[in-house]
Amino acid sequence: MELEDEMLEEHLDEEHQGMNIDEELNKLELKINNCEQSICKSDKRGKQELALTLLKMHLYNFQFLVITKKRKAQQRWRRRQTMLRNFVIQMLWEKEMNSLQTLPMIISPQILFRNSNATKPLEKKRRDYFEDMLYSFTDEQWLNTLHLSKNTFSMLCERLKQVTDKAEVSRSLGKRIFIALYTFSTGTNFHYLASLFNVSLVEIREILKWFVKTFLKQMGSSLLVMPSEDQEYLEIRTAFQQASYMPPVAVGVLSIFELSVDGKRIGAKVQGNDRVIVQVIIDDRLLFRKVEIAGNKPSLLLRNNSEVNCIRWPKIFGRSVSCFVAAPKDYPLRTWLMKSYDNPKKSYEFDFNEAMDNLYIFPDVALQRLFGRWKILSCSEFIESQLKGNIAKVCCALHNLLEEIEEFYDDNWLGNMDISKYSYTFRSQLTQYYDDCKEALEMRDFLARCIGWSQKLDE
């Protein structure tokens, strides 16, 4: 029997399954016609009785059609629901069988049969992603997953083990560090991480807090530090001079960016501690020398900074000039905090702005590598402002560590991310007057003229 005929047969009401509906309707119509003809021939009393009989026939006909049609619709709906349910169950069953067939091809045998004998059946146990990676991942997979090598991971475990309590060490220190680094490099949703590593959501956050606190305590101060020797400052100044034609007095470039702490759109109107402002000083090797976290207004190097003023002043064309950090345009001009001319008019002013633009390239590249390695900076997961600020410090410190050991970096890690949307936009320029403003203006003009003189000497 065809499907349509089968469905049509099933739609009939149970009490009418054995009858031919069309034949019954024809018989009923014939009775009604005979009754109408009898009415015309009979007397008055007979006409009333026949009319009553005719009304009963019409009522029965109406009830028969309505009830039959209604039940047909109900049976048709139930039939379609049953067919759809059977179809979905069949699809799920096929996918389950396909996954069971392909599972041995994507997992190495030592993982499937680890800790089990050939004669014993496999025990049902949830997969542990950390154990899978330790036993089966290649060096390339380590880099693409954690954005650092397995040797670097082992080194971090040894360093952090020194400041970890014995009770904490007993709870798989390596796995906790791996979970933290995986969170840093992928920026994955915490619910997914909890399912992936077979831990609770609360434990994911606790592991993250523990790693940030332990790392900053053990390695933060040694990785995020300004140069301490004149020779190191000299190397930085010389490298910046070669890259920008600026006289050898620039010891760093100040950059500032903004992070969201609750998934809100960057740059949106926010109140309170809904954002984290990160200020960094970057040297010629793309290292973050100083990191400062602000909640509302930037403050790095606005005050008299001894880390820059303590440097022995070099002489440029016989004049002693203080070293400075190149700052964004919205910062105030200070003797140790130089910025470009707002409205250049003279040729040497254009030369100075061009040299500053060459210096600004360094933070652009450094931030691209920072955000490319550590996706947690751009993730939309809710993280408290204080923790997000400390996470930014740890990311900068890890960046310095990997850059110093020349760890591999892949430009594809950044993807299509637009770093410019994290740039901090000043609500108003920091135009506060300082005592050294006049001296800073004179020094900038002198440095700008020195660029033109140096270019003429080179010619």
N, C-alpha and C positions, 0 to 999 in steps of 0.2 A: 504494500500500500504506500502511495506517495505521501510525503510529509504534509502537504496541504490537505489531502483527504483525511489523513490521520488526525490532524488538528481540528478539522471541521467536524469529524465524528465525535471527538472528545468534547467539543464545545456544547453538544446537546445535553439538555438536562437529563438526569438519571431516570426520571419517571417517564421520559419520552424517548429513551434510547431505542426501543424496538419498533417504533412507528415511523411511517413515512409522512413527514409534515405536510408536504405539498398535497398528497392524496387526502389527508384529513381536512385540510383547508378547502379543497374542492367539494368534498361532501357537505361541509358546513355551509358553503355558499349555495349549494343546490337546495339544502333544506330551507335556507332563508328565502330563496326565490319561490319555492313551492308555498311557503307560508304567506308570502305577499300576495300570490295569486288566490289563495283560499280566502283571504280577507275580503277581496273584492266580491266573491260569490256568496259569502255567508251573511247571516242576519246581524243585527246590531250587537247582541250579546256574544255571538260567536266571534265577531270582529274584535271585541275587547279582549277575549281570551287569546285569540291569535296574535294580537298586538303585544300582549304581555309576553307570550312565548317568543315573539320576535325580539323583544328587548333583552330577554334572557340570553338568546343566542348571540346577539351583538356584544353583550357584556362578557360572555364566556370567550368569544373570539378576541376581544380586546385584552382580557387577562392572559389568555394563552400566548398572544404575541409579545406582550410586554414582559411577562415573566421569563419566557424563553429567551428573548433578546438580552435581558439583563444578566441572566445566568451565563449566557454565551460569552458576554464581555468579561465576567469574572473568571470564567474558566480560561479564556484566552490570556488574561493577565497572569494567572497562576502558571500557565504553561510556559510563557515567555520568561518569567522569573526562574523557573526550574531549569530551563535550557541555559540561561545566562549563568546561573550558579554552577551548573555542571561544566560549562565552558571555562570559567575562571579556575575552578579546581583542577581541571585538566591542564591548563597552562602552568599553574604553580607546580604541579607534579612533574611536568616535563622539565621546568627550570631546575627543580631540585635534583632530578636525575642527571641533568647536564653538569651541574656544579659538582656533584659527587664523582662524575667521571673525569672532570678536568682538574680536580683538586690535587691528585698525585703529580700532575705535570707542572704545577706552579710552586710546589713546596718540595724541598729536597727531602730524600728518604730519611736522612738522619734526624730531621725534625719530627717527621711522622712517627718514627719508631724509637725516639729517644727515651731512655729509661724504661725500656720494655723488652722482654724476651720474645723470640719468634714464636714460642709456644703459647704465650699469654695474649689474650685479646687486648686491644687498645682500650685504655680507660678514657671515659668521657671527661675532657678537661678543656676549659676555655683557653684559647690561644693567648700567649703572652708575647706581645710585639717586641718587647725588650730582649727576651731570650732568643726569638727568631733572628733578630738583627745580630746579636753577638755570635751566633753560630753560622749564619748563612750569608750575611751581607758582604759585598766586596768593598774595596776602598772607594770606588766611584760612588757606590750607593751610600756609603757613610757621608761623603762630601755633599751629595745632593740632598740628603735628609737633614743632617745637623749643620751643614756648611762648615764643617771642620773634620779633620782626619781622625782616625781611630787612635793614633798615637797621642794627638793633642787631647782627646777625651780621657785617655788613661792618665796623662800628666795632670789634668784638672782634678781627677779623682784623688790622686796622691796628694796634691796640694791642699784640697779641701778636707781631706781625711785628718790632717794635722790639727785642725781647729774644730773637729766634730766630736761630740760626746760619744762614748762607747755605746750608749743605748741607741743613739741614732745610727751608728755604724752597723749595728746588728740588723737594722731594717733595710738592708740592701742599699748601701750608699750609692753604688753605681747606677742602680735603676732610678733613684731619685734625681741624680744629676742628669741622667739621660732624659727623663721626663721634662725637667726644667729647660734643657737645651732644645729639645724637640718643640716645646711651647715657644721658645724664643725664635727659632728659625722658621717655624711654619705659621705662627699666629692662629692656630686652629682653635675652633670653638671648644670650650672646656668640657661640655657634655660629651663631645666626640672623644676627647682625650681620656675621660674617665672610662668610657666603654673600651677604648683601644688598649689601655694598660690595666684593665681590671681593678680599678681603684674608684673610690667615691669622688664626687664632685668637690666636696669639702677638702679632701686630701690633696687634690690637684692644686688648689689655692694655697694650702699649707706648704706644700713642696715648693711652690714658686716663692713664697715669702722666705722660707728657710734658705733657698739657694741664693736669693738676692742678699740677704743679711750675711750669710757665711762668706760669699764671694767678696763683698765689699770689705769685710773685716780682714780677710786674708790677703787679697790681691789688689783691692781698689786703690789704696794709697800709693802703691808702687807703680801702677799703670797709668793713673791720672795725676800727673805731676808736671809742673813747669820745669824747664831746664835749671840745673843748679850750678853749672860751670860756665865760665866765659867762653871756653872753647866750643861748647855745644851751641851757645848763642851765636857765636861767630859763624859756625857752619850753617845755621838756619838763616842768618842775615845774608850770607853769601849766596845761598840757594835762591832766596827770594829776589836778590838783585839780578841774578842771571835769568830768572823767569819773567821779570817785569821791567827792567831798566830803572827800578827804584834804587836810590842810594842804599847802601848796606846798613839800614837802620830798622827794617821791619822784622819783628821777631815772632809774628803770628797774625792770624786773621780771625776776627771775631765773627761768629755766625749765630743765628738765633732761629729756632723753629718751635712750633706749637704742636702739642699732642692732645688728643681728646681722651677723656677718662671714662666716658659713659656712652660711646658710640655716636655722639651728636656730630653733626656736620662741622668740619673744621671751618673756622671763620664765622660761624653763626654767633648771634648775640647770646652770650652766656653770662651767668652770674655765679658769684661765690668761687668755689674750687672745681668748676666743671672743666678746667683745662690745665695743662702743665706747660709752662714756658721754659725751654731748655736753651741755655747760653753756653757756647763752647768756643774755645780758642784752638785753632788748628795750625800745625806747623807745616813745613815744606814736605814732609814725608806722609802727609795725610793722617797724622796722629792727633788725637784729642788730648791736648795738654791740660786743659782746665775745663771742668763742667760745673755749672751752677744752675740750680733749679729755682724758678720764681713762680709765684702763684698769680700775681697781678701785673707788676711792672718790672721790666728788666733793670738790673743794677750792677752787672758785671763790669768792673773797671771804671765805673763812674766816679768812685772815690779815689783818693790817692793810693795807687797800687804799688806796694813795695817790690812785688815780683818783677816789675818792669823797671822801676826807678833805680833798683840796686845795681843794674847793669852798668858797667863802665862805658861812659859815653864815647862813641867814636868821633873822630874828626873828619869832617867833609869839607874839602877846600880850605883847611885851616881853622874851621869853626867846629866847636864841640856841639854835637846834636844828640838829644836824648832818643833812645830807641822807642818804638811805638808798636801798637797793635792796630792793624787795619780794621775799621769798624763800619757797619752799615750806615747809610746816609742819614737815617733818623736819629742816630746817636749824636750827642753834643761833641764839639771839637775840643780836644784836650791835648796836652803835650805828649801824652803816652797813648792817645786814642785818636788816630788820624782818620779822616773821611774825605770823600771826594768833594770838589766844588759843586755847589748846588746849581749855579748858573755861570759856567765858565765863559769868559769873553776873550782873554788873552791866550796867546799860543802856549805859553808854559802851563797855564791852567788846564788846557786840553791834554797836554803831555802828562800832567800829574793824574788826571782822571783815567787816561788810558793805562797808565802803570797800575793804578788801583784796580781797574777792571781785570787786569792780568792776575792780580793777587786774589780776587774774588773767585777765580776759577778753582782754587784749591778747596774751599769748603763745598763747592758744588759737587766735585768728584767724591770728596770724603763722605758727604751725606748720601750720595747714591749708593756707595758701597755699604754704608751703615744700614740703610733701609733695605737694601737688597739682601743682606745677610740675616737681619733680624726683623721678621715680619710682625712681631708682636708690637712694634712701635706703631704700626698702621692698622692693627686689628680693631674690630668694633666690640670686642668683649668688654664687659664692665670691669674696670680695675680702679681701685681707689686712687685718688690723686697722689698721695704720698708714696704708695707702692709704685705707681706708674713713673714718678720721678726717679725713684731708685732703680727701676728697671732700665730707664734711659741711661743712667750712670753705668750700670753693668754692661749694657750694650756697647757703650763707648769704650769701656775698659777691655771687653772681649775683642772689639775691633782692633784696638792697639796691640793686643797680644798676638792676634793672627797676622797683622801687618808686619810686626817685628820678626816673626818667624817665617815670613813670606809664605803664609798658607795660601792655597789655591783659592781664587775667586772667579766666579762665572758671571759675566754680565747679564746672562739670561735670568739670573735669580731675581733681578729687579722687575722683569716683565714689563708691563705697560703702566707701571705706577708713575704718577706725576708727582715728583718731589716738591714742585713749587707750591702745591696746595697746602703744604705744611709750613710754609714760610710765615713767620709771625708778622702781622700787620699792626703797626703802631696806631693807636687811636688818636694820638696827637704827638707831635715831635717833642723830644726831650730837649727843650730850649732853655733849661735853667742856666743862669749865668754863673760862671766859675771864675776864680781869681786869675787863672792862667789862660783865659780866653785870648787876650791880646798876644801873649807870648806864643800860643798855639797857632794863631793866624800868621804871625811872622815866620814861625818855623815851617809851616806848610808852604808859604810863598818861597822860602829859601830852598826847600827840597824840590819844589816844582821847577825852579830855575836851574838847579843842579842837574835835573834830567836833561834839559836842553843843552847845557854845557857839556855833559858827558857824551851826548850824541854827536856834538860838533867835534869833540876830541877824537871820537872813533872814526869820523870821516877823515 
